Amino acid sequence: MPTKTKNTIADTMKTASTNGKSIPYVHHTLTSEDLEQEYAFPVIPASLEAIPDGAVLLGPKGDGSQSFRGTLKQAGVSKEKLVEWYKLMHLGRICDDAAANYLKKAMGWSYHAPCAGHEGIQAALGISFRQKQDYLFPYYRDLMTCLAAGLTIEEIVLNGLSKETDIAGGGRHMSNHFAKMSIGVQNGSSLTNNHSQHVTGCARAIKYYGKDAVAIFSGGESGCSEGFFYEALNGATKEMVPAIFVIQNNKYGISVPVFDQTANGRVADNFRGFANLLITYCDGTDILDSYRAMQEAYQWVQAGKGAAIVHADCVRMKSHSNSDRDSLYRTPEELLNAAKRDPVKQFREWLIKEGVLTQDEIHAIHDANAADFEAQSTKAEAAPPADPATVTDFSEAPLAIVRPGPYQFESEDVNVNFHEYNLPRAKDEGLFFIDGINHTMKEEFRLNPNTFIWGQDMANKEKGGVFNVSKGMQQEFGPKRVFNAPIAEDFIVGTADGFCRVDQENIWCIVEGAEFADYFWPAMESFIELTHEYWRTKGQYLPNIVIRLASGGYIQGGLYHSQNLEATFTSIPGIRIVSPSFADDAQGLLRSAMRTRGVTVYLEPKSLYYAQKAKSFSLRDNELIPFGKARLRRAGDKISIITYGNTVHHSIFAAATLRAEGIDCDVLDLRSLYPLDTESIMATVRKTGRALVVHEDKITGGFGGEISALITEQAFKYLDAPVMRVGSLFQPVGFAKQLEDAILPSAEKIAEAARKLAAW
């Protein structure tokens, strides 16, 4: 643990070797008077010698120019601009102070993370941002950033008070999470620093489309400990995208000191080994030095050199939030010294010292700002509260086909008529399940040039993934639309969220969320974010993403190669989940997913990829299968077998055996788990009076429990026996064939359960 700074550390000229070039550099002056804190350390490292082929390092000027240590002439900013900057910073401070008072008056702003101590970097960031051109992803402490970026005081207060007219989302998310998507200030959630993935994805799209724009991340130092931040930075530097990562380091994660997070107090030091990266250090309490760093970052990324980090050394002048008491872990001396680095006070004193403003002019600015805040906040206070009548608005993506083209729904499916179970007879007849997916992806990529696919082991020469589902796609559509991602599931999904923001009306992304569905769990952070984008933004943002997952067992895959995730997915609102079991359904449901706005989880029972039993005749050209429509695979009158995925085939075979015993069964293939065809489920139950719900996943906690509950609620009076279920045992799927057979459902197990149900 570092000790308190007791002596002045003299400015020392340094020379950094940065990719063969020598750049003069200085160590920032430190004194015990202004930085005597328990966790004090220099703004920039004592050495800026770069790692060979690593990041380029920059920081404050040695002569004090472009900082409060220099003169007005050295600042390089006009007097008029400096005055505007001070007005802005002071107005932000008024708003930041007022937030706490709103809570005391029980008017709202129940979550408030003060920006006091961060205003230097936040103002510089907001000023550098170009409205309706760049993409800014702020975090929960960015009040000053968002005000400088273009939000009005009224819009800030509307968010703080969770009003219906809050432009971020009408009170649907926590206060102090500001956004204005109409100008490019993005709406983010409370998943600290996960928006770094969105920034990399957004910057990827900016680069692909050749836009004159920059994607900017803003967040705290503690969130940089998250794996997804590393993933985002790794991707941004590898792909050399125009992304700026602003790290506001106040040295505390709530009450956790930075040295409990990482060995490097200057968090950006952890990333010095990355190539194609600029790291520029600045004093985040000094708007001039912060503006210098932001401009260096802009110049770097706009030159196509890669990504940039702006590491801003800040102080937290108040508690982490209104629910935190920092007096429990910070000494009075530390808080006093933090106040000495007050960005607004420092700026005011420098402006007076340099003759930019007089005391009277300062007072006039303060009075005008107070009047401005009073007028705008009064208007915001009078706005209507969040309307509970709208709570279900934008909870689900619309099902309308929006992509232009000669598409039509399959007529038979609209009425859910009986489909004769008619497999192709000869081996060379029909379409394999895997080909239904592969051919459809290629069709969609030809129809829409704004389609993309990436994932693990997606495209390398002649190989198209572990199962060759994407075979031939990179050869036809090129490596800019079809490419491999790092083995980082969170990054794969999170970057898709960011990518779509550049043109949400036209871009469609297919991501292979994991090589096997079992590996998808690290992506759940980004996945959850995706599921509530549409609702949280009150309909302002709806990404178009198809998440492909190779699911299920019956391949002797064992652990991490045989599990099913649909029970989890169906418990999360805001997405569609489909599970085709025949090649034509694989075609039609994927076509619908690629022509409909929103997020679709597309579960692929991988044991069916090359299975003869899953072959079918191809759909007609431009024929779609709608979401939320089941298909009756066999017709009977004794028992309703309701199933999906792999067990559709087991159920069909079981039904053939049962027919010979006089037990005729309906076999209803759900195909779509959400939206769910409840009408068809109830229709078959009303007909037979007995329901057997079958799925591959575990019975305990499986989706079959939800189906059973719906039947009990809506068709109880038609039941002649209790609803029964067939699924796997409540344990992982074993590797040995004998173990797998003992654990997973089979035609024999389904038939046995059906006999018990028929005898009830």
C-alpha positions in Angstrom: 0.0 0.0 0.0 1.5 3.4 -1.0 2.3 5.8 1.8 1.2 9.4 2.1 3.2 11.9 0.0 5.4 13.9 2.3 7.7 15.8 -0.1 7.4 17.7 -3.3 8.2 15.5 -6.3 10.0 17.8 -8.7 9.1 17.9 -12.4 11.4 15.5 -14.1 11.8 15.4 -17.9 11.3 11.9 -19.3 11.8 10.6 -22.8 9.4 7.8 -23.8 10.4 5.4 -26.5 7.1 5.0 -28.4 7.4 2.6 -31.4 10.8 4.0 -32.4 10.0 7.7 -31.7 11.3 9.7 -28.8 8.7 11.9 -27.0 9.8 14.3 -24.3 7.7 13.9 -21.2 7.4 15.1 -17.6 6.3 13.8 -14.3 3.4 15.9 -12.9 4.2 18.0 -9.8 2.9 16.5 -6.5 2.9 18.2 -3.2 1.8 17.0 0.2 -0.5 20.0 0.4 -2.7 19.1 -2.6 -2.5 15.3 -2.7 -2.0 14.2 0.9 -4.5 11.3 0.7 -4.3 7.7 1.9 -4.2 6.6 -1.7 -2.4 9.4 -3.4 -0.2 8.8 -6.4 1.0 10.7 -9.4 -1.3 11.7 -12.2 1.1 10.0 -14.6 3.7 7.4 -14.1 7.3 8.3 -13.2 8.3 6.6 -16.4 6.6 6.8 -19.7 8.9 4.4 -21.5 6.6 2.3 -23.7 6.6 -1.4 -23.9 8.0 -2.4 -27.3 5.2 -2.7 -29.8 2.8 -1.7 -27.0 0.7 1.4 -26.4 1.9 4.9 -27.2 2.0 7.0 -24.0 1.2 10.8 -23.6 0.3 13.1 -20.8 0.5 16.7 -19.4 2.9 19.1 -21.0 6.2 19.6 -19.3 6.1 23.4 -19.5 2.6 23.5 -17.9 0.9 24.6 -21.1 -2.7 23.5 -21.7 -3.2 23.2 -17.9 -3.9 25.3 -14.8 -0.1 25.2 -14.3 0.4 27.4 -17.4 -0.7 30.8 -18.5 -3.6 32.0 -20.5 -1.4 32.3 -23.6 -0.2 28.7 -23.1 -3.8 27.4 -22.7 -4.5 27.6 -26.4 -8.2 28.4 -25.9 -9.9 31.7 -26.5 -11.2 33.8 -23.7 -14.8 33.5 -25.0 -14.6 29.7 -25.0 -13.1 29.6 -21.5 -15.9 31.8 -20.2 -18.5 29.4 -21.8 -16.7 26.5 -20.3 -16.9 28.0 -16.8 -20.6 28.8 -17.2 -21.2 25.2 -18.1 -19.2 23.8 -15.2 -20.8 26.0 -12.7 -24.3 25.2 -14.0 -23.4 21.5 -13.7 -22.4 22.0 -10.1 -25.6 23.7 -9.2 -27.5 20.8 -10.7 -25.4 18.2 -9.0 -25.9 19.9 -5.6 -29.6 20.2 -6.2 -30.0 16.5 -6.9 -29.4 15.7 -3.2 -32.0 18.3 -2.1 -34.7 16.7 -4.3 -34.3 13.5 -2.4 -34.4 15.3 1.0 -37.7 16.9 -0.2 -39.1 13.5 -1.2 -39.5 14.7 -4.8 -37.4 12.0 -6.4 -33.8 11.5 -7.6 -33.6 8.5 -5.3 -30.3 7.5 -6.9 -27.7 10.2 -7.3 -23.9 9.6 -7.9 -22.3 13.1 -7.5 -20.0 14.2 -10.3 -18.2 16.7 -8.0 -14.5 16.2 -8.4 -14.9 14.9 -12.0 -16.1 18.0 -13.7 -12.8 18.7 -15.5 -12.7 15.6 -17.5 -16.5 15.4 -17.8 -16.8 18.9 -19.2 -13.9 18.3 -21.6 -15.5 15.0 -22.8 -18.9 16.6 -23.3 -17.4 19.6 -25.2 -15.3 17.3 -27.4 -18.4 15.2 -28.3 -20.0 16.2 -31.6 -23.8 16.0 -31.5 -25.5 13.9 -34.1 -22.1 12.6 -35.3 -20.4 10.8 -32.5 -21.7 8.1 -30.2 -21.3 8.8 -26.5 -21.9 6.0 -23.9 -22.0 7.7 -20.5 -22.2 6.1 -17.0 -24.1 6.9 -13.9 -21.8 9.7 -12.7 -21.8 11.6 -15.9 -24.1 14.5 -15.2 -21.6 17.1 -16.2 -20.6 15.0 -19.3 -24.2 14.9 -20.5 -24.9 18.5 -19.8 -21.8 19.5 -21.8 -22.8 17.1 -24.5 -26.1 18.8 -25.2 -28.7 17.8 -22.6 -30.6 20.7 -21.0 -31.0 21.3 -17.3 -34.7 20.5 -17.8 -33.9 17.2 -19.4 -31.4 16.4 -16.6 -34.0 17.1 -13.9 -36.7 15.2 -15.8 -34.5 12.1 -15.6 -33.6 12.7 -11.9 -37.3 13.0 -11.0 -38.3 10.0 -13.2 -40.9 11.9 -15.1 -42.9 10.5 -18.0 -41.3 13.0 -20.4 -37.7 12.0 -19.4 -36.0 11.6 -22.8 -33.8 8.8 -21.6 -36.8 6.4 -21.0 -39.7 8.0 -19.1 -38.6 6.8 -15.7 -38.0 3.2 -16.7 -34.5 3.2 -15.5 -32.7 4.5 -12.4 -32.3 8.3 -12.0 -28.9 9.7 -12.9 -28.7 7.5 -16.0 -28.9 10.3 -18.6 -29.3 9.8 -22.3 -30.5 11.7 -25.4 -30.3 9.3 -28.3 -31.5 11.9 -30.8 -28.1 13.6 -30.5 -26.0 10.5 -30.0 -25.9 10.2 -26.2 -26.7 6.6 -25.8 -28.9 5.0 -23.2 -27.1 2.5 -20.9 -28.0 0.4 -18.0 -26.5 0.0 -14.5 -24.1 -2.9 -15.6 -21.0 -1.0 -14.7 -18.6 -0.6 -17.7 -20.4 -3.2 -19.8 -21.1 -0.4 -22.2 -17.4 -0.7 -23.2 -18.5 -3.6 -25.4 -21.2 -1.5 -27.0 -18.5 1.1 -27.8 -16.3 -1.4 -29.5 -19.2 -2.7 -31.5 -20.4 0.7 -32.4 -16.8 1.7 -33.5 -16.6 -1.4 -35.6 -19.7 -0.3 -37.5 -18.4 3.3 -37.8 -15.2 1.9 -39.4 -17.1 -0.5 -41.7 -19.4 2.2 -43.1 -16.7 4.8 -43.3 -18.4 7.3 -41.1 -16.7 10.5 -39.7 -17.6 9.6 -36.1 -16.1 8.3 -32.9 -17.6 6.0 -30.2 -16.8 7.1 -26.7 -16.9 5.1 -23.5 -17.0 6.9 -20.2 -16.7 5.0 -16.9 -15.0 4.6 -13.6 -11.8 2.8 -12.8 -13.3 0.0 -10.7 -15.4 -1.3 -13.5 -12.2 -1.8 -15.5 -11.6 -4.9 -13.3 -14.5 -6.6 -15.1 -13.5 -9.1 -17.8 -15.8 -7.5 -20.3 -13.8 -4.3 -20.2 -10.6 -6.2 -21.1 -12.6 -8.0 -23.9 -13.8 -4.6 -25.2 -10.3 -3.1 -25.2 -8.8 -6.2 -26.7 -11.3 -6.1 -29.6 -11.0 -2.4 -30.1 -7.2 -2.5 -30.5 -7.2 -5.7 -32.6 -9.7 -4.2 -35.0 -8.2 -0.7 -34.8 -11.6 0.9 -34.5 -12.2 4.6 -33.6 -13.1 4.1 -30.0 -12.1 6.3 -27.0 -12.2 4.9 -23.5 -12.3 7.6 -20.8 -11.5 6.2 -17.4 -12.5 8.5 -14.6 -10.3 7.3 -11.7 -11.5 8.7 -8.4 -9.7 5.8 -6.6 -12.8 4.3 -5.0 -15.3 1.6 -6.1 -17.9 2.7 -3.6 -15.8 2.0 -0.5 -13.2 -0.2 -2.1 -9.9 1.5 -2.6 -8.3 1.2 -6.0 -5.4 -0.8 -4.6 -7.9 -3.5 -3.5 -8.9 -3.7 -7.2 -5.6 -3.7 -9.0 -1.8 -3.5 -8.4 -1.7 -0.4 -10.7 -3.3 2.6 -9.1 -3.4 4.2 -12.5 -5.6 1.6 -14.0 -4.7 2.4 -17.6 -1.2 1.1 -16.8 -2.7 -2.4 -16.9 -3.2 -2.0 -20.7 0.2 -0.7 -21.7 1.0 -4.0 -23.6 -1.8 -3.5 -26.2 -0.7 -2.5 -29.7 -2.7 0.0 -31.7 -3.5 2.0 -28.5 -2.8 5.5 -27.3 -2.9 6.0 -23.5 -3.0 9.7 -22.5 -2.9 10.6 -18.9 -4.5 13.8 -17.6 -5.6 15.6 -14.4 -9.3 15.0 -14.4 -9.9 18.0 -12.1 -8.2 20.3 -14.7 -10.5 21.1 -17.7 -7.6 22.4 -19.8 -5.4 19.3 -19.3 -8.5 17.1 -19.8 -9.3 18.9 -23.0 -5.8 18.4 -24.2 -6.1 14.7 -23.6 -9.4 14.4 -25.3 -8.1 16.1 -28.4 -5.1 13.9 -28.5 -7.4 10.9 -28.3 -9.6 12.2 -31.1 -6.6 12.9 -33.3 -5.3 9.4 -32.8 -8.5 7.5 -33.5 -9.5 9.7 -36.4 -6.1 9.0 -38.0 -7.0 5.3 -38.0 -4.2 4.4 -35.6 -6.5 2.4 -33.3 -8.2 2.9 -30.0 -7.4 5.4 -27.3 -7.6 5.5 -23.5 -7.9 8.8 -21.6 -6.9 8.2 -18.0 -8.3 11.0 -15.9 -7.1 11.3 -12.3 -10.1 12.6 -10.4 -11.2 13.0 -6.8 -14.5 12.1 -5.3 -15.5 15.1 -3.3 -18.6 13.4 -1.9 -20.0 9.9 -1.1 -20.3 7.4 -3.9 -24.0 8.0 -4.0 -26.9 9.1 -1.7 -27.0 5.6 -0.1 -23.3 5.7 0.8 -21.6 7.3 3.9 -18.0 7.9 3.0 -17.2 9.1 6.5 -17.1 5.4 7.4 -14.0 4.8 5.4 -12.4 8.2 4.5 -10.6 10.4 7.0 -11.5 14.1 7.4 -8.0 15.0 6.2 -8.6 13.1 3.0 -11.9 14.7 2.3 -10.4 18.2 3.0 -7.6 17.6 0.5 -10.1 16.3 -2.0 -11.9 19.6 -1.7 -8.7 21.4 -2.5 -8.8 19.8 -6.0 -12.3 21.0 -6.6 -12.4 21.4 -10.5 -14.8 24.3 -10.4 -12.9 26.2 -7.8 -9.6 25.6 -9.5 -10.9 26.8 -12.8 -12.5 29.9 -11.3 -9.2 30.9 -9.5 -7.2 30.3 -12.6 -9.6 32.5 -14.7 -9.3 35.3 -12.2 -5.5 35.0 -11.9 -5.1 35.1 -15.7 -7.5 38.1 -16.1 -10.1 36.3 -18.0 -12.9 37.1 -15.5 -13.3 39.5 -12.6 -15.0 38.7 -9.3 -18.0 40.7 -10.4 -18.3 38.9 -13.7 -18.0 35.6 -11.8 -20.9 36.6 -9.5 -22.9 37.6 -12.6 -22.4 34.2 -14.1 -23.4 32.6 -10.8 -26.6 34.6 -10.6 -27.5 33.9 -14.2 -26.9 30.2 -13.8 -29.0 30.1 -10.6 -31.9 31.8 -12.5 -31.5 29.5 -15.4 -31.6 26.4 -13.2 -34.6 27.7 -11.3 -36.6 28.3 -14.5 -35.8 25.0 -16.1 -36.1 22.9 -13.0 -39.4 24.4 -12.1 -40.7 23.4 -15.5 -39.4 19.8 -15.0 -40.9 19.5 -11.6 -44.4 20.3 -13.0 -44.1 17.5 -15.6 -46.3 14.4 -15.2 -44.9 11.4 -13.3 -44.2 8.1 -15.1 -47.5 6.7 -16.3 -48.2 3.1 -15.1 -50.7 2.7 -17.9 -47.7 2.5 -20.3 -45.7 -0.1 -18.4 -46.2 -2.8 -21.0 -45.4 -0.6 -24.0 -42.3 -1.7 -25.8 -42.0 -4.8 -23.7 -42.0 -7.0 -26.9 -40.6 -6.3 -30.3 -43.2 -6.0 -33.1 -43.8 -9.2 -35.1 -44.3 -7.4 -38.4 -42.0 -8.2 -41.3 -40.2 -5.0 -42.0 -37.5 -5.9 -44.5 -38.7 -5.2 -48.1 -39.0 -8.2 -50.3 -41.5 -10.7 -51.8 -42.0 -12.6 -48.5 -45.2 -14.3 -47.4 -46.2 -16.4 -44.4 -46.7 -20.1 -45.1 -50.4 -20.3 -45.6 -50.9 -23.6 -43.9 -49.2 -22.4 -40.7 -51.5 -19.4 -40.4 -54.4 -21.7 -39.6 -52.2 -24.4 -37.9 -53.8 -27.2 -40.0 -52.6 -30.7 -39.8 -49.4 -31.4 -41.7 -48.9 -35.0 -42.9 -45.7 -36.4 -41.5 -43.9 -36.9 -44.7 -40.1 -37.2 -44.7 -38.1 -37.5 -47.8 -37.7 -41.1 -48.6 -34.4 -41.4 -50.5 -31.1 -40.3 -49.0 -30.6 -37.8 -51.8 -34.0 -36.3 -51.4 -34.8 -33.2 -49.3 -32.7 -30.8 -47.3 -30.6 -31.5 -44.3 -31.3 -29.4 -41.2 -27.8 -27.8 -41.3 -28.3 -26.9 -45.0 -31.6 -25.2 -44.1 -29.7 -22.9 -41.8 -26.7 -22.4 -44.1 -28.7 -21.7 -47.3 -31.0 -19.3 -45.5 -28.2 -17.3 -44.1 -26.7 -17.0 -47.5 -30.1 -16.0 -49.0 -30.5 -13.2 -46.4 -27.0 -11.9 -46.9 -27.6 -11.7 -50.6 -30.9 -9.8 -50.1 -29.6 -7.4 -47.4 -26.1 -6.0 -47.7 -26.4 -4.8 -44.1 -26.2 -8.3 -42.7 -23.2 -9.5 -40.6 -22.2 -12.6 -38.8 -19.4 -13.3 -36.3 -18.6 -15.7 -33.5 -16.1 -18.3 -32.4 -14.5 -20.5 -35.0 -16.8 -18.9 -37.6 -14.7 -18.6 -40.7 -11.2 -19.9 -41.4 -10.4 -20.9 -45.0 -12.7 -23.8 -45.9 -14.0 -24.4 -42.4 -17.2 -22.7 -41.3 -17.4 -23.3 -37.6 -17.3 -26.4 -35.5 -20.2 -27.9 -37.3 -19.6 -26.1 -40.7 -23.0 -24.3 -40.4 -21.4 -21.1 -41.8 -19.4 -22.9 -44.5 -18.8 -20.9 -47.6 -20.1 -17.6 -46.2 -16.8 -15.8 -45.8 -15.8 -16.8 -49.3 -18.9 -15.3 -50.8 -19.5 -12.3 -48.6 -15.9 -11.4 -47.5 -14.1 -11.1 -44.1 -15.7 -7.7 -43.3 -19.2 -9.2 -43.0 -18.2 -12.8 -41.9 -15.4 -13.1 -39.4 -14.1 -14.8 -36.3 -14.4 -13.2 -32.9 -12.2 -13.8 -29.9 -13.2 -16.6 -27.5 -15.2 -14.1 -25.5 -18.9 -14.7 -25.4 -19.7 -11.5 -23.7 -17.8 -9.6 -26.3 -19.5 -11.5 -29.2 -23.0 -10.5 -27.9 -22.1 -7.1 -26.5 -20.5 -5.8 -29.7 -23.6 -6.7 -31.6 -25.6 -4.4 -29.3 -23.3 -1.6 -30.1 -23.0 -2.4 -33.8 -26.7 -2.0 -34.5 -26.8 1.5 -33.1 -25.2 3.0 -36.2 -28.3 2.0 -38.3 -30.8 0.1 -36.3 -33.4 0.3 -39.1 -31.3 -1.7 -41.5 -28.6 -3.6 -39.8 -29.1 -7.3 -38.9 -26.5 -9.2 -37.0 -26.2 -13.0 -36.6 -23.9 -14.0 -33.8 -22.9 -17.5 -32.9 -23.3 -16.8 -29.2 -21.0 -19.8 -28.3 -19.7 -22.8 -30.1 -21.9 -24.8 -27.8 -24.9 -23.4 -25.9 -23.3 -24.5 -22.6 -20.6 -21.9 -23.1 -23.1 -19.0 -23.4 -23.2 -18.2 -19.7 -20.4 -15.5 -19.8 -22.5 -13.6 -22.3 -25.5 -13.3 -20.0 -24.4 -9.8 -18.9 -24.6 -8.5 -22.5 -27.6 -10.7 -23.2 -29.7 -9.2 -20.3 -28.8 -5.8 -21.6 -30.1 -6.7 -25.0 -33.4 -8.0 -23.7 -34.5 -4.7 -22.1 -33.0 -2.2 -24.6 -36.4 -1.7 -26.3 -38.3 -1.3 -23.1 -35.7 0.7 -21.2 -35.4 3.3 -24.0 -39.1 3.5 -24.4 -39.0 2.3 -27.9 -36.0 4.4 -29.0 -33.6 1.6 -29.6 -34.3 -2.0 -30.9 -31.3 -3.9 -32.1 -31.8 -6.6 -34.7 -29.8 -9.6 -33.6 -30.2 -13.4 -34.1 -28.3 -15.3 -31.5 -27.5 -18.8 -32.8 -26.8 -21.5 -30.3 -26.0 -25.2 -31.0 -28.0 -26.8 -28.2 -28.8 -30.1 -26.6 -27.3 -33.6 -26.4 -27.5 -36.9 -28.2 -24.0 -36.5 -29.6 -22.0 -37.9 -26.6 -20.7 -34.4 -25.8 -20.8 -34.6 -22.0 -20.4 -31.5 -19.9 -20.4 -28.2 -21.6 -21.5 -29.8 -24.9 -24.9 -31.2 -24.1 -27.0 -28.8 -22.1 -30.2 -26.9 -22.8 -30.7 -23.2 -21.9 -34.3 -22.5 -22.9 -35.7 -22.6 -19.4 -33.5 -19.6 -18.6 -34.2 -17.7 -21.8 -38.0 -18.1 -21.5 -37.9 -16.5 -18.1 -36.4 -13.3 -19.5 -38.8 -10.8 -21.1 -38.0 -8.9 -24.3 -36.8 -11.6 -26.7 -38.1 -14.3 -29.0 -37.0 -17.9 -28.6 -37.4 -20.5 -31.4 -36.3 -24.2 -31.6 -36.9 -25.8 -35.0 -36.6 -29.5 -35.4 -37.0 -29.9 -39.2 -35.0 -28.3 -42.0 -38.0 -26.4 -43.4 -38.7 -24.9 -40.0 -35.1 -24.0 -39.7 -35.4 -22.1 -43.0 -38.7 -20.4 -42.3 -38.0 -19.3 -38.7 -34.6 -18.0 -39.6 -36.1 -16.0 -42.5 -38.6 -14.5 -40.1 -35.9 -13.6 -37.6 -33.9 -11.9 -40.3 -36.9 -9.9 -41.5 -38.3 -8.9 -38.1 -37.1 -6.2 -35.8 -35.7 -7.3 -32.4 -33.7 -10.1 -30.8 -34.3 -13.7 -31.6 -32.6 -16.6 -29.8 -32.3 -19.4 -32.4 -31.8 -22.7 -30.7 -30.3 -25.4 -33.1 -30.6 -29.0 -31.8 -27.1 -30.0 -33.0 -27.8 -33.7 -33.1 -30.2 -32.9 -36.0 -27.6 -31.1 -38.2 -27.0 -34.2 -40.4 -29.8 -36.4 -39.2 -31.9 -38.0 -41.9 -35.0 -37.8 -39.6 -34.8 -34.0 -39.6 -34.6 -33.6 -43.4 -37.6 -32.0 -45.2 -38.4 -30.7 -48.5 -37.3 -27.1 -48.9 -39.7 -24.3 -48.4 -40.8 -22.3 -51.5 -38.8 -19.3 -52.3 -39.5 -16.3 -49.9 -41.7 -18.4 -47.7 -41.7 -17.6 -44.0 -42.8 -19.5 -40.9 -44.3 -17.1 -38.4 -43.3 -16.8 -34.7 -45.8 -18.2 -32.2 -47.3 -20.9 -34.4 -47.0 -24.5 -33.5 -47.3 -27.4 -36.0 -49.2 -30.6 -35.5 -46.9 -33.4 -36.5 -49.3 -36.3 -35.9 -53.0 -36.4 -35.2 -54.7 -38.5 -32.6 -57.5 -38.3 -30.0 -56.2 -40.0 -26.8 -53.2 -38.0 -25.7 -51.6 -34.6 -26.5 -47.9 -34.8 -26.6 -46.6 -31.2 -26.6 -42.9 -30.9 -27.4 -40.1 -29.1 -29.2 -36.5 -29.5 -30.4 -34.8 -32.9 -30.3 -37.7 -34.6 -28.5 -40.1 -33.9 -31.4 -38.6 -36.8 -33.2 -38.6 -39.1 -30.2 -42.3 -38.1 -29.6 -43.2 -38.9 -33.3 -41.5 -42.4 -33.0 -43.2 -43.0 -29.6 -46.6 -42.0 -31.2 -46.1 -44.6 -34.0 -45.5 -47.3 -31.4 -48.5 -46.2 -29.3 -50.8 -46.2 -32.3 -50.2 -49.9 -32.7 -51.4 -50.2 -29.1 -54.6 -48.3 -29.7 -53.3 -45.0 -28.2 -53.5 -42.4 -30.9 -51.6 -39.2 -30.0 -51.5 -35.7 -31.2 -47.9 -34.6 -31.4 -47.7 -30.8 -31.3 -44.3 -29.3 -32.2 -44.2 -25.9 -30.6 -41.3 -24.6 -32.7 -41.6 -21.2 -31.1 -41.2 -21.0 -27.3 -41.8 -17.2 -27.2 -44.1 -16.1 -28.4 -45.9 -19.3 -27.5 -48.9 -20.7 -29.4 -51.1 -21.1 -26.3 -54.2 -21.4 -28.5 -52.9 -24.5 -30.2 -51.8 -26.1 -26.9 -55.3 -25.6 -25.5 -57.0 -26.8 -28.7 -55.2 -30.2 -28.6 -55.8 -30.5 -24.8 -59.5 -29.8 -25.2 -59.6 -32.5 -27.9 -57.8 -35.3 -26.0 -58.3 -34.5 -22.3 -54.8 -35.7 -21.5 -51.5 -33.7 -21.8 -47.9 -35.1 -21.8 -45.3 -32.3 -22.0 -41.9 -33.5 -23.3 -38.6 -31.7 -23.6 -34.9 -32.7 -23.5 -34.1 -30.3 -20.6 -34.4 -31.3 -17.0 -37.9 -31.8 -15.6 -37.1 -29.7 -12.6 -37.2 -26.1 -13.5 -37.7 -26.9 -17.2 -40.0 -25.0 -19.6 -42.5 -27.9 -19.4 -43.4 -26.6 -16.0 -44.7 -23.4 -17.5 -46.6 -25.2 -20.2 -48.2 -27.5 -17.5 -49.2 -24.5 -15.4 -50.8 -22.8 -18.4 -52.8 -25.9 -19.2 -54.0 -26.2 -15.6 -55.0 -22.6 -15.6 -56.7 -22.4 -18.9 -58.0 -26.0 -19.7 -58.4 -27.6 -16.3 -62.1 -28.5 -16.9 -61.2 -30.4 -20.0 -58.5 -32.6 -18.3 -59.3 -36.3 -17.6 -55.9 -36.8 -15.9 -53.1 -34.7 -14.4 -50.6 -33.1 -16.8 -47.5 -35.3 -16.9 -44.0 -34.5 -18.0 -41.0 -36.2 -19.6 -37.5 -34.7 -19.5 -33.9 -35.5 -18.5 -32.8 -36.4 -15.1 -31.9 -33.6 -12.6 -28.2 -33.8 -13.2 -25.6 -33.0 -15.8 -25.4 -35.0 -19.1 -22.8 -37.6 -18.9 -20.2 -38.4 -21.6 -20.4 -42.2 -21.9 -23.1 -43.3 -24.2 -24.6 -45.5 -21.5 -24.8 -42.5 -19.2 -26.2 -40.2 -21.8 -28.9 -42.7 -22.7 -29.8 -43.1 -19.0 -30.1 -39.3 -18.5 -31.8 -38.0 -21.6 -35.4 -38.7 -22.8 -36.0 -41.3 -25.5 -38.9 -42.7 -27.5 -39.2 -45.6 -25.1 -39.4 -43.3 -22.0 -42.0 -41.1 -23.7 -44.1 -44.2 -24.7 -43.9 -45.5 -21.1 -45.1 -42.2 -19.7 -47.9 -42.0 -22.3 -49.2 -45.5 -21.3 -49.4 -44.4 -17.7 -51.3 -41.3 -18.7 -53.7 -43.2 -20.9 -54.4 -45.7 -18.0 -55.3 -42.9 -15.6 
